[in-house]
Amino acid sequence: PLSIPICRSSTRIIICGIYRSGTSLITKLTREWGAYAGKAEDLFQDEYGYLEHLALQKLNDELLGKNSRVPTPVNILREKAKDTTLQQRAGQILAEMDAEADSAKASAWTWKDPRLPPAIPFWADFWKDALYIIPVRHPVETILSAAKMEGLEPEQVPLSAGFAFWQFCMLNVLNFTQSNPKKIFIAYDQ
């Protein structure tokens, strides 16, 4: 992958959890602790919070084919990580966050997007020095919470599909953060 120069003073904090696992809450907390989350106009926010960086969302949508429910095979994302154009775009949004955080005199900045676990095979090489915060919530709770947001009743939810997606995402996170010693697992219930 493209070598991203590290000329910054802020720590990159990546909140890497699946949908409805507590990523918004953890992002709010890291922001309250002083981590920079981005300019207000660059963040997706609503009554649920979210605080998702729009440039990160857009690139993740493209990486995943605008489909965050059916996992993109790891080998396809690893191939995309070799694409010079995508490398430059990823490097540019990282460099912009680094510069903004430095300008704001923040000691850290934070990113979150529930599409990160399926997209992490692309991003892992860009975030070798990042601190990962990984929320963990019982798979049934995440599945039912997501279904509720979609307006589905619990009996309408195919749990087997939800379990498969949860497992795929968590294995991606574990696999692609394995060599990084800077990670924190936070239980949603706590």
Secondary structure per residue as TSV (DSSP state, phi and psi in degrees):
chain	resnum	aa	ss	phi	psi
A	1	P	-	360.0	161.8
A	2	L	-	-57.9	134.5
A	3	S	-	-79.4	121.0
A	4	I	-	-96.2	116.4
A	5	P	-	-64.3	139.0
A	6	I	-	-103.5	95.4
A	7	C	-	-130.8	68.8
A	8	R	-	-145.4	163.1
A	9	S	S	-110.3	-5.1
A	10	S	S	-101.5	149.8
A	11	T	E	-84.8	138.1
A	12	R	E	-89.0	124.6
A	13	I	E	-113.5	118.9
A	14	I	E	-108.1	115.9
A	15	I	E	-86.8	110.0
A	16	C	-	-119.6	84.0
A	17	G	-	-137.8	158.8
A	18	I	-	-79.6	172.1
A	19	Y	T	-48.3	136.7
A	20	R	T	62.5	28.0
A	21	S	S	-102.0	-1.1
A	22	G	S	108.6	13.3
A	23	T	H	-62.5	-38.8
A	24	S	H	-66.4	-42.9
A	25	L	H	-62.0	-45.1
A	26	I	H	-66.2	-37.4
A	27	T	H	-65.1	-42.2
A	28	K	H	-59.8	-43.2
A	29	L	H	-63.6	-46.0
A	30	T	H	-63.8	-34.5
A	31	R	H	-66.4	-43.3
A	32	E	H	-64.5	-29.2
A	33	W	T	-77.1	-7.5
A	34	G	T	116.4	-0.6
A	35	A	-	-73.3	139.2
A	36	Y	B	-79.3	132.5
A	37	A	-	-108.4	-10.2
A	38	G	-	122.3	167.2
A	39	K	-	-68.0	147.1
A	40	A	G	-53.6	-40.1
A	41	E	G	-73.2	-12.4
A	42	D	G	-98.1	4.1
A	43	L	E	-114.4	138.9
A	44	F	E	-86.2	118.8
A	45	Q	E	-138.8	147.5
A	46	D	E	-152.5	-160.1
A	47	E	T	-64.3	-18.5
A	48	Y	T	-89.3	-9.9
A	49	G	E	102.6	-84.9
A	50	Y	E	66.1	-70.3
A	51	L	E	57.0	47.0
A	52	E	E	-97.1	129.8
A	53	H	E	-69.9	125.8
A	54	L	H	-63.6	-38.6
A	55	A	H	-65.5	-38.7
A	56	L	H	-65.4	-44.7
A	57	Q	H	-56.6	-47.8
A	58	K	H	-61.3	-46.5
A	59	L	H	-66.7	-40.8
A	60	N	H	-62.4	-39.7
A	61	D	H	-58.3	-43.9
A	62	E	H	-66.9	-43.3
A	63	L	H	-60.3	-37.0
A	64	L	T	-95.6	9.1
A	65	G	T	64.0	33.3
A	66	K	T	55.4	28.5
A	67	N	-	-129.6	101.8
A	68	S	S	-97.1	7.1
A	69	R	S	-105.1	-26.7
A	70	V	S	-110.5	115.5
A	71	P	-	-60.0	136.4
A	72	T	-	-79.1	131.9
A	73	P	-	-56.6	141.7
A	74	V	H	-55.6	-43.2
A	75	N	H	-62.1	-32.5
A	76	I	H	-68.3	-42.7
A	77	L	H	-68.3	-35.3
A	78	R	H	-66.0	-35.9
A	79	E	H	-66.7	-41.3
A	80	K	H	-62.8	-29.9
A	81	A	T	-66.8	-17.2
A	82	K	T	-90.9	-10.0
A	83	D	-	-72.5	119.9
A	84	T	H	-58.8	-40.7
A	85	T	H	-64.3	-44.7
A	86	L	H	-67.3	-37.1
A	87	Q	H	-59.8	-44.4
A	88	Q	H	-65.3	-41.5
A	89	R	H	-63.9	-45.4
A	90	A	H	-62.5	-45.2
A	91	G	H	-61.7	-37.4
A	92	Q	H	-65.9	-45.5
A	93	I	H	-70.6	-30.7
A	94	L	H	-66.3	-46.3
A	95	A	H	-62.8	-38.1
A	96	E	H	-64.2	-42.3
A	97	M	H	-65.6	-42.0
A	98	D	H	-57.8	-47.4
A	99	A	H	-65.5	-42.8
A	100	E	H	-63.4	-43.1
A	101	A	H	-64.8	-42.1
A	102	D	H	-63.1	-42.3
A	103	S	H	-62.9	-36.5
A	104	A	T	-80.7	-0.5
A	105	K	T	58.5	34.4
A	106	A	-	-87.3	137.7
A	107	S	S	-77.9	-12.4
A	108	A	E	-153.5	158.4
A	109	W	E	-131.7	157.8
A	110	T	E	-130.2	142.4
A	111	W	E	-130.2	144.7
A	112	K	E	-150.4	146.9
A	113	D	-	-165.2	123.7
A	114	P	T	-64.4	-5.8
A	115	R	T	-84.3	-3.4
A	116	L	H	-63.7	-43.4
A	117	P	H	-57.2	-43.7
A	118	P	H	-73.9	-23.5
A	119	A	H	-94.2	-5.4
A	120	I	H	-60.5	-26.4
A	121	P	H	-58.6	-30.7
A	122	F	H	-73.3	-47.4
A	123	W	H	-79.9	-22.5
A	124	A	G	-52.5	-41.4
A	125	D	G	-70.7	-23.0
A	126	F	G	-79.6	-23.0
A	127	W	G	-112.4	34.5
A	128	K	T	-58.8	-30.6
A	129	D	T	-103.5	11.3
A	130	A	-	-78.7	158.4
A	131	L	E	-97.6	124.0
A	132	Y	E	-98.4	132.9
A	133	I	E	-113.8	119.8
A	134	I	E	-117.2	104.6
A	135	P	E	-76.2	140.9
A	136	V	E	-126.0	123.2
A	137	R	-	-129.6	145.6
A	138	H	-	-51.9	135.0
A	139	P	H	-57.7	-38.5
A	140	V	H	-64.1	-40.2
A	141	E	H	-63.7	-41.6
A	142	T	H	-66.3	-40.7
A	143	I	H	-63.7	-48.4
A	144	L	H	-69.0	-35.3
A	145	S	H	-65.6	-43.2
A	146	A	H	-64.4	-40.7
A	147	A	H	-62.8	-41.5
A	148	K	H	-60.9	-41.6
A	149	M	H	-63.8	-28.8
A	150	E	T	-87.4	-0.7
A	151	G	T	81.6	20.0
A	152	L	-	-96.8	147.3
A	153	E	-	-83.6	151.3
A	154	P	G	-52.3	-37.6
A	155	E	G	-72.2	-11.0
A	156	Q	G	-89.9	-3.9
A	157	V	-	-93.0	124.8
A	158	P	-	-79.6	93.8
A	159	L	H	-58.3	-35.9
A	160	S	H	-61.5	-40.8
A	161	A	H	-66.8	-40.7
A	162	G	H	-63.2	-41.8
A	163	F	H	-62.7	-42.8
A	164	A	H	-62.6	-42.7
A	165	F	H	-65.7	-45.5
A	166	W	H	-57.6	-47.4
A	167	Q	H	-63.5	-44.5
A	168	F	H	-57.5	-48.8
A	169	C	H	-64.1	-46.3
A	170	M	H	-66.6	-37.6
A	171	L	H	-65.9	-38.0
A	172	N	H	-58.9	-49.6
A	173	V	H	-59.9	-48.2
A	174	L	H	-62.5	-44.3
A	175	N	H	-64.3	-45.9
A	176	F	H	-89.0	-1.3
A	177	T	H	-114.5	1.2
A	178	Q	T	-54.0	-42.2
A	179	S	T	-85.2	-4.5
A	180	N	-	-91.8	117.3
A	181	P	S	-76.8	-10.5
A	182	K	-	-98.6	81.5
A	183	K	E	-146.2	147.3
A	184	I	E	-128.3	128.1
A	185	F	E	-98.6	131.1
A	186	I	E	-123.0	122.5
A	187	A	E	-74.4	128.2
A	188	Y	T	-55.6	-41.3
A	189	D	T	-63.9	-22.4
A	190	Q	-	-93.8	360.0
